[in-house]
Amino acid sequence: ALLAPGTNYVSVRASDTLGNYSGIDGAFYILKDTSAPEITDNQGGETSWRGADPGAFYLVDFADGVSGLAAVEYSA
């Protein structure tokens, strides 16, 4: 079955040839992130076309509240 979004725990146990079982142990978890990162344009109506790179001029926020951001890129 496919994992549900969010935190999914994987438990393990072992058995021997005589049918003896170990206790169940929570081995690890898997975080399934199905939500896209968020981009917020904080520029407030800036719509001017630019003919040259204005430097560090634009105020844009990037966020991912579940698994975190791996990279952010933008181009003009």
N, CA, C and O atoms as a Maestro MAE file, in Angstrom:
{
 s_m_m2io_version
 :::
 2.0.0
}

f_m_ct {
 s_m_title
 :::
 protein
 m_atom[304] {
  # First column is atom index #
  i_m_mmod_type
  r_m_x_coord
  r_m_y_coord
  r_m_z_coord
  i_m_residue_number
  s_m_chain_name
  s_m_pdb_residue_name
  s_m_pdb_atom_name
  i_m_atomic_number
  :::
  1 25 0.838 -1.189 0.000 1 A "ALA " " N  " 7
  2 3 0.000 0.000 0.000 1 A "ALA " " CA " 6
  3 2 0.879 1.248 0.000 1 A "ALA " " C  " 6
  4 15 1.981 1.245 0.550 1 A "ALA " " O  " 8
  5 25 0.387 2.290 -0.612 2 A "LEU " " N  " 7
  6 3 1.122 3.550 -0.631 2 A "LEU " " CA " 6
  7 2 1.043 4.223 0.726 2 A "LEU " " C  " 6
  8 15 0.048 4.101 1.440 2 A "LEU " " O  " 8
  9 25 2.097 4.930 1.070 3 A "LEU " " N  " 7
  10 3 2.130 5.642 2.344 3 A "LEU " " CA " 6
  11 2 1.242 6.876 2.294 3 A "LEU " " C  " 6
  12 15 1.110 7.524 1.256 3 A "LEU " " O  " 8
  13 25 0.643 7.186 3.422 4 A "ALA " " N  " 7
  14 3 -0.154 8.405 3.545 4 A "ALA " " CA " 6
  15 2 0.783 9.597 3.697 4 A "ALA " " C  " 6
  16 15 1.889 9.432 4.212 4 A "ALA " " O  " 8
  17 25 0.375 10.805 3.263 5 A "PRO " " N  " 7
  18 3 1.195 11.990 3.502 5 A "PRO " " CA " 6
  19 2 1.431 12.183 4.998 5 A "PRO " " C  " 6
  20 15 0.560 11.882 5.814 5 A "PRO " " O  " 8
  21 25 2.602 12.682 5.350 6 A "GLY " " N  " 7
  22 3 2.943 12.902 6.756 6 A "GLY " " CA " 6
  23 2 3.969 11.893 7.234 6 A "GLY " " C  " 6
  24 15 4.699 11.313 6.430 6 A "GLY " " O  " 8
  25 25 4.024 11.683 8.540 7 A "THR " " N  " 7
  26 3 5.002 10.787 9.149 7 A "THR " " CA " 6
  27 2 4.444 9.377 9.234 7 A "THR " " C  " 6
  28 15 3.361 9.160 9.777 7 A "THR " " O  " 8
  29 25 5.190 8.419 8.693 8 A "ASN " " N  " 7
  30 3 4.815 7.006 8.714 8 A "ASN " " CA " 6
  31 2 5.915 6.238 9.432 8 A "ASN " " C  " 6
  32 15 7.088 6.361 9.078 8 A "ASN " " O  " 8
  33 25 5.551 5.449 10.432 9 A "TYR " " N  " 7
  34 3 6.524 4.715 11.233 9 A "TYR " " CA " 6
  35 2 6.661 3.291 10.716 9 A "TYR " " C  " 6
  36 15 5.675 2.660 10.336 9 A "TYR " " O  " 8
  37 25 7.888 2.793 10.704 10 A "VAL " " N  " 7
  38 3 8.177 1.428 10.288 10 A "VAL " " CA " 6
  39 2 8.629 0.660 11.515 10 A "VAL " " C  " 6
  40 15 9.586 1.049 12.185 10 A "VAL " " O  " 8
  41 25 7.933 -0.440 11.808 11 A "SER " " N  " 7
  42 3 8.279 -1.289 12.950 11 A "SER " " CA " 6
  43 2 8.798 -2.621 12.435 11 A "SER " " C  " 6
  44 15 8.390 -3.083 11.370 11 A "SER " " O  " 8
  45 25 9.695 -3.234 13.188 12 A "VAL " " N  " 7
  46 3 10.270 -4.520 12.784 12 A "VAL " " CA " 6
  47 2 10.236 -5.504 13.944 12 A "VAL " " C  " 6
  48 15 10.229 -5.118 15.113 12 A "VAL " " O  " 8
  49 25 10.215 -6.781 13.592 13 A "ARG " " N  " 7
  50 3 10.394 -7.845 14.574 13 A "ARG " " CA " 6
  51 2 11.019 -9.019 13.843 13 A "ARG " " C  " 6
  52 15 10.944 -9.107 12.617 13 A "ARG " " O  " 8
  53 25 11.631 -9.916 14.592 14 A "ALA " " N  " 7
  54 3 12.310 -11.078 14.013 14 A "ALA " " CA " 6
  55 2 11.735 -12.352 14.617 14 A "ALA " " C  " 6
  56 15 11.183 -12.348 15.717 14 A "ALA " " O  " 8
  57 25 11.879 -13.441 13.868 15 A "SER " " N  " 7
  58 3 11.475 -14.750 14.386 15 A "SER " " CA " 6
  59 2 12.548 -15.769 14.046 15 A "SER " " C  " 6
  60 15 13.296 -15.609 13.081 15 A "SER " " O  " 8
  61 25 12.612 -16.825 14.860 16 A "ASP " " N  " 7
  62 3 13.569 -17.889 14.573 16 A "ASP " " CA " 6
  63 2 12.825 -19.102 14.012 16 A "ASP " " C  " 6
  64 15 11.605 -19.072 13.852 16 A "ASP " " O  " 8
  65 25 13.568 -20.160 13.718 17 A "THR " " N  " 7
  66 3 12.979 -21.350 13.104 17 A "THR " " CA " 6
  67 2 12.037 -22.100 14.036 17 A "THR " " C  " 6
  68 15 11.268 -22.939 13.568 17 A "THR " " O  " 8
  69 25 12.070 -21.831 15.326 18 A "LEU " " N  " 7
  70 3 11.183 -22.489 16.285 18 A "LEU " " CA " 6
  71 2 9.907 -21.684 16.547 18 A "LEU " " C  " 6
  72 15 9.074 -22.094 17.355 18 A "LEU " " O  " 8
  73 25 9.750 -20.552 15.876 19 A "GLY " " N  " 7
  74 3 8.543 -19.750 16.036 19 A "GLY " " CA " 6
  75 2 8.601 -18.744 17.162 19 A "GLY " " C  " 6
  76 15 7.568 -18.198 17.552 19 A "GLY " " O  " 8
  77 25 9.782 -18.483 17.695 20 A "ASN " " N  " 7
  78 3 9.936 -17.465 18.734 20 A "ASN " " CA " 6
  79 2 10.071 -16.091 18.070 20 A "ASN " " C  " 6
  80 15 10.809 -15.924 17.099 20 A "ASN " " O  " 8
  81 25 9.356 -15.134 18.607 21 A "TYR " " N  " 7
  82 3 9.370 -13.787 18.036 21 A "TYR " " CA " 6
  83 2 9.990 -12.790 19.003 21 A "TYR " " C  " 6
  84 15 9.820 -12.886 20.218 21 A "TYR " " O  " 8
  85 25 10.700 -11.848 18.443 22 A "SER " " N  " 7
  86 3 11.221 -10.741 19.246 22 A "SER " " CA " 6
  87 2 10.086 -9.764 19.515 22 A "SER " " C  " 6
  88 15 8.993 -9.892 18.963 22 A "SER " " O  " 8
  89 25 10.360 -8.799 20.360 23 A "GLY " " N  " 7
  90 3 9.399 -7.717 20.552 23 A "GLY " " CA " 6
  91 2 9.374 -6.833 19.321 23 A "GLY " " C  " 6
  92 15 10.293 -6.861 18.503 23 A "GLY " " O  " 8
  93 25 8.333 -6.060 19.197 24 A "ILE " " N  " 7
  94 3 8.229 -5.131 18.068 24 A "ILE " " CA " 6
  95 2 8.940 -3.843 18.444 24 A "ILE " " C  " 6
  96 15 8.713 -3.279 19.515 24 A "ILE " " O  " 8
  97 25 9.804 -3.387 17.544 25 A "ASP " " N  " 7
  98 3 10.585 -2.183 17.794 25 A "ASP " " CA " 6
  99 2 10.311 -1.176 16.686 25 A "ASP " " C  " 6
  100 15 10.271 -1.538 15.511 25 A "ASP " " O  " 8
  101 25 10.125 0.076 17.054 26 A "GLY " " N  " 7
  102 3 9.974 1.141 16.065 26 A "GLY " " CA " 6
  103 2 11.341 1.471 15.498 26 A "GLY " " C  " 6
  104 15 12.134 2.148 16.153 26 A "GLY " " O  " 8
  105 25 11.629 1.008 14.301 27 A "ALA " " N  " 7
  106 3 12.961 1.134 13.727 27 A "ALA " " CA " 6
  107 2 13.249 2.542 13.209 27 A "ALA " " C  " 6
  108 15 14.299 3.109 13.512 27 A "ALA " " O  " 8
  109 25 12.335 3.106 12.437 28 A "PHE " " N  " 7
  110 3 12.553 4.431 11.862 28 A "PHE " " CA " 6
  111 2 11.228 4.954 11.321 28 A "PHE " " C  " 6
  112 15 10.212 4.260 11.355 28 A "PHE " " O  " 8
  113 25 11.254 6.180 10.824 29 A "TYR " " N  " 7
  114 3 10.054 6.729 10.207 29 A "TYR " " CA " 6
  115 2 10.390 7.312 8.842 29 A "TYR " " C  " 6
  116 15 11.540 7.641 8.551 29 A "TYR " " O  " 8
  117 25 9.370 7.431 8.022 30 A "ILE " " N  " 7
  118 3 9.483 8.014 6.690 30 A "ILE " " CA " 6
  119 2 8.548 9.215 6.644 30 A "ILE " " C  " 6
  120 15 7.371 9.104 6.988 30 A "ILE " " O  " 8
  121 25 9.067 10.359 6.219 31 A "LEU " " N  " 7
  122 3 8.253 11.564 6.085 31 A "LEU " " CA " 6
  123 2 7.896 11.736 4.616 31 A "LEU " " C  " 6
  124 15 8.761 12.038 3.794 31 A "LEU " " O  " 8
  125 25 6.627 11.545 4.285 32 A "LYS " " N  " 7
  126 3 6.166 11.719 2.910 32 A "LYS " " CA " 6
  127 2 5.606 13.128 2.767 32 A "LYS " " C  " 6
  128 15 4.562 13.457 3.330 32 A "LYS " " O  " 8
  129 25 6.313 13.947 2.012 33 A "ASP " " N  " 7
  130 3 5.947 15.349 1.809 33 A "ASP " " CA " 6
  131 2 5.309 15.480 0.428 33 A "ASP " " C  " 6
  132 15 5.994 15.340 -0.585 33 A "ASP " " O  " 8
  133 25 4.020 15.744 0.380 34 A "THR " " N  " 7
  134 3 3.316 15.893 -0.897 34 A "THR " " CA " 6
  135 2 2.938 17.341 -1.193 34 A "THR " " C  " 6
  136 15 2.267 17.615 -2.188 34 A "THR " " O  " 8
  137 25 3.362 18.263 -0.342 35 A "SER " " N  " 7
  138 3 3.036 19.672 -0.576 35 A "SER " " CA " 6
  139 2 4.226 20.391 -1.207 35 A "SER " " C  " 6
  140 15 5.381 20.142 -0.861 35 A "SER " " O  " 8
  141 25 3.918 21.278 -2.131 36 A "ALA " " N  " 7
  142 3 4.969 22.032 -2.827 36 A "ALA " " CA " 6
  143 2 5.478 23.172 -1.950 36 A "ALA " " C  " 6
  144 15 4.747 23.657 -1.088 36 A "ALA " " O  " 8
  145 25 6.723 23.607 -2.158 37 A "PRO " " N  " 7
  146 3 7.226 24.790 -1.448 37 A "PRO " " CA " 6
  147 2 6.382 26.017 -1.806 37 A "PRO " " C  " 6
  148 15 5.751 26.064 -2.862 37 A "PRO " " O  " 8
  149 25 6.382 26.998 -0.917 38 A "GLU " " N  " 7
  150 3 5.609 28.222 -1.131 38 A "GLU " " CA " 6
  151 2 6.525 29.366 -1.549 38 A "GLU " " C  " 6
  152 15 7.641 29.502 -1.048 38 A "GLU " " O  " 8
  153 25 6.036 30.181 -2.470 39 A "ILE " " N  " 7
  154 3 6.745 31.383 -2.906 39 A "ILE " " CA " 6
  155 2 5.838 32.570 -2.616 39 A "ILE " " C  " 6
  156 15 4.682 32.587 -3.041 39 A "ILE " " O  " 8
  157 25 6.351 33.564 -1.895 40 A "THR " " N  " 7
  158 3 5.578 34.759 -1.567 40 A "THR " " CA " 6
  159 2 6.273 35.978 -2.155 40 A "THR " " C  " 6
  160 15 7.418 36.279 -1.818 40 A "THR " " O  " 8
  161 25 5.565 36.675 -3.040 41 A "ASP " " N  " 7
  162 3 6.091 37.899 -3.644 41 A "ASP " " CA " 6
  163 2 5.723 39.071 -2.739 41 A "ASP " " C  " 6
  164 15 4.555 39.455 -2.671 41 A "ASP " " O  " 8
  165 25 6.701 39.638 -2.049 42 A "ASN " " N  " 7
  166 3 6.483 40.751 -1.125 42 A "ASN " " CA " 6
  167 2 6.795 42.102 -1.752 42 A "ASN " " C  " 6
  168 15 6.953 43.092 -1.037 42 A "ASN " " O  " 8
  169 25 6.887 42.156 -3.064 43 A "GLN " " N  " 7
  170 3 7.366 43.356 -3.728 43 A "GLN " " CA " 6
  171 2 6.352 44.491 -3.722 43 A "GLN " " C  " 6
  172 15 6.743 45.645 -3.902 43 A "GLN " " O  " 8
  173 25 5.093 44.221 -3.527 44 A "GLY " " N  " 7
  174 3 4.104 45.291 -3.398 44 A "GLY " " CA " 6
  175 2 3.861 46.087 -4.660 44 A "GLY " " C  " 6
  176 15 4.019 47.307 -4.659 44 A "GLY " " O  " 8
  177 25 3.481 45.422 -5.738 45 A "GLY " " N  " 7
  178 3 3.094 46.131 -6.950 45 A "GLY " " CA " 6
  179 2 4.228 46.476 -7.888 45 A "GLY " " C  " 6
  180 15 4.009 47.219 -8.845 45 A "GLY " " O  " 8
  181 25 5.409 45.982 -7.667 46 A "GLU " " N  " 7
  182 3 6.544 46.249 -8.561 46 A "GLU " " CA " 6
  183 2 6.297 45.526 -9.880 46 A "GLU " " C  " 6
  184 15 6.356 44.298 -9.937 46 A "GLU " " O  " 8
  185 25 6.025 46.275 -10.928 47 A "THR " " N  " 7
  186 3 5.745 45.687 -12.240 47 A "THR " " CA " 6
  187 2 6.629 46.266 -13.337 47 A "THR " " C  " 6
  188 15 6.380 46.004 -14.514 47 A "THR " " O  " 8
  189 25 7.644 47.038 -12.995 48 A "SER " " N  " 7
  190 3 8.508 47.684 -13.988 48 A "SER " " CA " 6
  191 2 9.374 46.659 -14.704 48 A "SER " " C  " 6
  192 15 9.900 45.731 -14.089 48 A "SER " " O  " 8
  193 25 9.513 46.842 -16.014 49 A "TRP " " N  " 7
  194 3 10.439 46.024 -16.784 49 A "TRP " " CA " 6
  195 2 11.842 46.580 -16.586 49 A "TRP " " C  " 6
  196 15 12.028 47.796 -16.527 49 A "TRP " " O  " 8
  197 25 12.804 45.718 -16.485 50 A "ARG " " N  " 7
  198 3 14.194 46.131 -16.269 50 A "ARG " " CA " 6
  199 2 15.038 45.750 -17.482 50 A "ARG " " C  " 6
  200 15 14.877 44.665 -18.043 50 A "ARG " " O  " 8
  201 25 15.924 46.636 -17.877 51 A "GLY " " N  " 7
  202 3 16.831 46.358 -18.974 51 A "GLY " " CA " 6
  203 2 18.200 45.915 -18.504 51 A "GLY " " C  " 6
  204 15 19.045 45.529 -19.311 51 A "GLY " " O  " 8
  205 25 18.424 45.969 -17.190 52 A "ALA " " N  " 7
  206 3 19.703 45.562 -16.607 52 A "ALA " " CA " 6
  207 2 19.435 44.983 -15.222 52 A "ALA " " C  " 6
  208 15 18.386 45.231 -14.627 52 A "ALA " " O  " 8
  209 25 20.372 44.225 -14.728 53 A "ASP " " N  " 7
  210 3 20.251 43.614 -13.402 53 A "ASP " " CA " 6
  211 2 20.322 44.702 -12.337 53 A "ASP " " C  " 6
  212 15 21.341 45.386 -12.238 53 A "ASP " " O  " 8
  213 25 19.259 44.887 -11.530 54 A "PRO " " N  " 7
  214 3 19.277 45.925 -10.504 54 A "PRO " " CA " 6
  215 2 19.992 45.501 -9.225 54 A "PRO " " C  " 6
  216 15 20.019 46.260 -8.256 54 A "PRO " " O  " 8
  217 25 20.562 44.315 -9.205 55 A "GLY " " N  " 7
  218 3 21.213 43.811 -7.988 55 A "GLY " " CA " 6
  219 2 20.191 43.182 -7.055 55 A "GLY " " C  " 6
  220 15 19.125 42.751 -7.493 55 A "GLY " " O  " 8
  221 25 20.516 43.130 -5.779 56 A "ALA " " N  " 7
  222 3 19.617 42.534 -4.781 56 A "ALA " " CA " 6
  223 2 18.460 43.493 -4.529 56 A "ALA " " C  " 6
  224 15 18.521 44.316 -3.615 56 A "ALA " " O  " 8
  225 25 17.424 43.391 -5.321 57 A "PHE " " N  " 7
  226 3 16.363 44.382 -5.333 57 A "PHE " " CA " 6
  227 2 15.004 43.813 -4.964 57 A "PHE " " C  " 6
  228 15 14.195 44.516 -4.359 57 A "PHE " " O  " 8
  229 25 14.734 42.580 -5.305 58 A "TYR " " N  " 7
  230 3 13.401 42.009 -5.131 58 A "TYR " " CA " 6
  231 2 13.268 41.287 -3.805 58 A "TYR " " C  " 6
  232 15 14.189 40.601 -3.363 58 A "TYR " " O  " 8
  233 25 12.115 41.446 -3.174 59 A "LEU " " N  " 7
  234 3 11.834 40.835 -1.883 59 A "LEU " " CA " 6
  235 2 10.871 39.668 -2.091 59 A "LEU " " C  " 6
  236 15 9.660 39.858 -2.201 59 A "LEU " " O  " 8
  237 25 11.421 38.473 -2.143 60 A "VAL " " N  " 7
  238 3 10.638 37.260 -2.358 60 A "VAL " " CA " 6
  239 2 11.018 36.262 -1.274 60 A "VAL " " C  " 6
  240 15 12.200 36.051 -1.004 60 A "VAL " " O  " 8
  241 25 10.010 35.646 -0.651 61 A "ASP " " N  " 7
  242 3 10.250 34.626 0.377 61 A "ASP " " CA " 6
  243 2 9.943 33.247 -0.185 61 A "ASP " " C  " 6
  244 15 8.999 33.072 -0.956 61 A "ASP " " O  " 8
  245 25 10.753 32.270 0.210 62 A "PHE " " N  " 7
  246 3 10.555 30.878 -0.161 62 A "PHE " " CA " 6
  247 2 10.466 30.074 1.128 62 A "PHE " " C  " 6
  248 15 11.249 30.300 2.050 62 A "PHE " " O  " 8
  249 25 9.519 29.132 1.206 63 A "ALA " " N  " 7
  250 3 9.360 28.344 2.429 63 A "ALA " " CA " 6
  251 2 8.806 26.961 2.121 63 A "ALA " " C  " 6
  252 15 8.047 26.774 1.171 63 A "ALA " " O  " 8
  253 25 9.197 26.012 2.935 64 A "ASP " " N  " 7
  254 3 8.610 24.678 2.916 64 A "ASP " " CA " 6
  255 2 8.571 24.206 4.358 64 A "ASP " " C  " 6
  256 15 9.604 23.853 4.926 64 A "ASP " " O  " 8
  257 25 7.390 24.196 4.953 65 A "GLY " " N  " 7
  258 3 7.241 23.893 6.368 65 A "GLY " " CA " 6
  259 2 7.341 22.432 6.729 65 A "GLY " " C  " 6
  260 15 7.407 22.106 7.914 65 A "GLY " " O  " 8
  261 25 7.357 21.529 5.749 66 A "VAL " " N  " 7
  262 3 7.370 20.100 6.063 66 A "VAL " " CA " 6
  263 2 8.784 19.543 6.030 66 A "VAL " " C  " 6
  264 15 9.317 19.147 7.067 66 A "VAL " " O  " 8
  265 25 9.396 19.507 4.860 67 A "SER " " N  " 7
  266 3 10.712 18.877 4.754 67 A "SER " " CA " 6
  267 2 11.852 19.866 4.579 67 A "SER " " C  " 6
  268 15 13.016 19.465 4.589 67 A "SER " " O  " 8
  269 25 11.550 21.142 4.420 68 A "GLY " " N  " 7
  270 3 12.600 22.140 4.245 68 A "GLY " " CA " 6
  271 2 12.960 22.317 2.782 68 A "GLY " " C  " 6
  272 15 12.637 21.473 1.947 68 A "GLY " " O  " 8
  273 25 13.621 23.402 2.482 69 A "LEU " " N  " 7
  274 3 14.012 23.703 1.110 69 A "LEU " " CA " 6
  275 2 15.348 23.069 0.775 69 A "LEU " " C  " 6
  276 15 16.262 23.050 1.599 69 A "LEU " " O  " 8
  277 25 15.456 22.550 -0.438 70 A "ALA " " N  " 7
  278 3 16.725 22.017 -0.919 70 A "ALA " " CA " 6
  279 2 17.479 23.074 -1.715 70 A "ALA " " C  " 6
  280 15 18.704 23.160 -1.629 70 A "ALA " " O  " 8
  281 25 16.751 23.882 -2.492 71 A "ALA " " N  " 7
  282 3 17.380 24.912 -3.315 71 A "ALA " " CA " 6
  283 2 16.329 25.930 -3.733 71 A "ALA " " C  " 6
  284 15 15.135 25.631 -3.767 71 A "ALA " " O  " 8
  285 25 16.787 27.131 -4.049 72 A "VAL " " N  " 7
  286 3 15.923 28.199 -4.552 72 A "VAL " " CA " 6
  287 2 16.624 28.814 -5.751 72 A "VAL " " C  " 6
  288 15 17.816 29.116 -5.690 72 A "VAL " " O  " 8
  289 25 15.884 29.001 -6.849 73 A "GLU " " N  " 7
  290 3 16.441 29.613 -8.043 73 A "GLU " " CA " 6
  291 2 15.442 30.604 -8.610 73 A "GLU " " C  " 6
  292 15 14.231 30.418 -8.489 73 A "GLU " " O  " 8
  293 25 15.953 31.651 -9.224 74 A "TYR " " N  " 7
  294 3 15.095 32.531 -10.003 74 A "TYR " " CA " 6
  295 2 15.903 33.070 -11.162 74 A "TYR " " C  " 6
  296 15 17.131 33.137 -11.105 74 A "TYR " " O  " 8
  297 25 15.201 33.452 -12.215 75 A "SER " " N  " 7
  298 3 15.875 34.027 -13.374 75 A "SER " " CA " 6
  299 2 15.009 35.137 -13.940 75 A "SER " " C  " 6
  300 15 13.804 35.206 -13.699 75 A "SER " " O  " 8
  301 25 15.652 35.987 -14.688 76 A "ALA " " N  " 7
  302 3 14.931 37.098 -15.311 76 A "ALA " " CA " 6
  303 2 15.082 37.019 -16.807 76 A "ALA " " C  " 6
  304 15 14.550 37.864 -17.527 76 A "ALA " " O  " 8
  :::
 }
 m_bond[303] {
  # First column is bond index #
  i_m_from
  i_m_to
  i_m_order
  :::
  1 1 2 1
  2 2 3 1
  3 3 4 2
  4 3 5 1
  5 5 6 1
  6 6 7 1
  7 7 8 2
  8 7 9 1
  9 9 10 1
  10 10 11 1
  11 11 12 2
  12 11 13 1
  13 13 14 1
  14 14 15 1
  15 15 16 2
  16 15 17 1
  17 17 18 1
  18 18 19 1
  19 19 20 2
  20 19 21 1
  21 21 22 1
  22 22 23 1
  23 23 24 2
  24 23 25 1
  25 25 26 1
  26 26 27 1
  27 27 28 2
  28 27 29 1
  29 29 30 1
  30 30 31 1
  31 31 32 2
  32 31 33 1
  33 33 34 1
  34 34 35 1
  35 35 36 2
  36 35 37 1
  37 37 38 1
  38 38 39 1
  39 39 40 2
  40 39 41 1
  41 41 42 1
  42 42 43 1
  43 43 44 2
  44 43 45 1
  45 45 46 1
  46 46 47 1
  47 47 48 2
  48 47 49 1
  49 49 50 1
  50 50 51 1
  51 51 52 2
  52 51 53 1
  53 53 54 1
  54 54 55 1
  55 55 56 2
  56 55 57 1
  57 57 58 1
  58 58 59 1
  59 59 60 2
  60 59 61 1
  61 61 62 1
  62 62 63 1
  63 63 64 2
  64 63 65 1
  65 65 66 1
  66 66 67 1
  67 67 68 2
  68 67 69 1
  69 69 70 1
  70 70 71 1
  71 71 72 2
  72 71 73 1
  73 73 74 1
  74 74 75 1
  75 75 76 2
  76 75 77 1
  77 77 78 1
  78 78 79 1
  79 79 80 2
  80 79 81 1
  81 81 82 1
  82 82 83 1
  83 83 84 2
  84 83 85 1
  85 85 86 1
  86 86 87 1
  87 87 88 2
  88 87 89 1
  89 89 90 1
  90 90 91 1
  91 91 92 2
  92 91 93 1
  93 93 94 1
  94 94 95 1
  95 95 96 2
  96 95 97 1
  97 97 98 1
  98 98 99 1
  99 99 100 2
  100 99 101 1
  101 101 102 1
  102 102 103 1
  103 103 104 2
  104 103 105 1
  105 105 106 1
  106 106 107 1
  107 107 108 2
  108 107 109 1
  109 109 110 1
  110 110 111 1
  111 111 112 2
  112 111 113 1
  113 113 114 1
  114 114 115 1
  115 115 116 2
  116 115 117 1
  117 117 118 1
  118 118 119 1
  119 119 120 2
  120 119 121 1
  121 121 122 1
  122 122 123 1
  123 123 124 2
  124 123 125 1
  125 125 126 1
  126 126 127 1
  127 127 128 2
  128 127 129 1
  129 129 130 1
  130 130 131 1
  131 131 132 2
  132 131 133 1
  133 133 134 1
  134 134 135 1
  135 135 136 2
  136 135 137 1
  137 137 138 1
  138 138 139 1
  139 139 140 2
  140 139 141 1
  141 141 142 1
  142 142 143 1
  143 143 144 2
  144 143 145 1
  145 145 146 1
  146 146 147 1
  147 147 148 2
  148 147 149 1
  149 149 150 1
  150 150 151 1
  151 151 152 2
  152 151 153 1
  153 153 154 1
  154 154 155 1
  155 155 156 2
  156 155 157 1
  157 157 158 1
  158 158 159 1
  159 159 160 2
  160 159 161 1
  161 161 162 1
  162 162 163 1
  163 163 164 2
  164 163 165 1
  165 165 166 1
  166 166 167 1
  167 167 168 2
  168 167 169 1
  169 169 170 1
  170 170 171 1
  171 171 172 2
  172 171 173 1
  173 173 174 1
  174 174 175 1
  175 175 176 2
  176 175 177 1
  177 177 178 1
  178 178 179 1
  179 179 180 2
  180 179 181 1
  181 181 182 1
  182 182 183 1
  183 183 184 2
  184 183 185 1
  185 185 186 1
  186 186 187 1
  187 187 188 2
  188 187 189 1
  189 189 190 1
  190 190 191 1
  191 191 192 2
  192 191 193 1
  193 193 194 1
  194 194 195 1
  195 195 196 2
  196 195 197 1
  197 197 198 1
  198 198 199 1
  199 199 200 2
  200 199 201 1
  201 201 202 1
  202 202 203 1
  203 203 204 2
  204 203 205 1
  205 205 206 1
  206 206 207 1
  207 207 208 2
  208 207 209 1
  209 209 210 1
  210 210 211 1
  211 211 212 2
  212 211 213 1
  213 213 214 1
  214 214 215 1
  215 215 216 2
  216 215 217 1
  217 217 218 1
  218 218 219 1
  219 219 220 2
  220 219 221 1
  221 221 222 1
  222 222 223 1
  223 223 224 2
  224 223 225 1
  225 225 226 1
  226 226 227 1
  227 227 228 2
  228 227 229 1
  229 229 230 1
  230 230 231 1
  231 231 232 2
  232 231 233 1
  233 233 234 1
  234 234 235 1
  235 235 236 2
  236 235 237 1
  237 237 238 1
  238 238 239 1
  239 239 240 2
  240 239 241 1
  241 241 242 1
  242 242 243 1
  243 243 244 2
  244 243 245 1
  245 245 246 1
  246 246 247 1
  247 247 248 2
  248 247 249 1
  249 249 250 1
  250 250 251 1
  251 251 252 2
  252 251 253 1
  253 253 254 1
  254 254 255 1
  255 255 256 2
  256 255 257 1
  257 257 258 1
  258 258 259 1
  259 259 260 2
  260 259 261 1
  261 261 262 1
  262 262 263 1
  263 263 264 2
  264 263 265 1
  265 265 266 1
  266 266 267 1
  267 267 268 2
  268 267 269 1
  269 269 270 1
  270 270 271 1
  271 271 272 2
  272 271 273 1
  273 273 274 1
  274 274 275 1
  275 275 276 2
  276 275 277 1
  277 277 278 1
  278 278 279 1
  279 279 280 2
  280 279 281 1
  281 281 282 1
  282 282 283 1
  283 283 284 2
  284 283 285 1
  285 285 286 1
  286 286 287 1
  287 287 288 2
  288 287 289 1
  289 289 290 1
  290 290 291 1
  291 291 292 2
  292 291 293 1
  293 293 294 1
  294 294 295 1
  295 295 296 2
  296 295 297 1
  297 297 298 1
  298 298 299 1
  299 299 300 2
  300 299 301 1
  301 301 302 1
  302 302 303 1
  303 303 304 2
  :::
 }
}
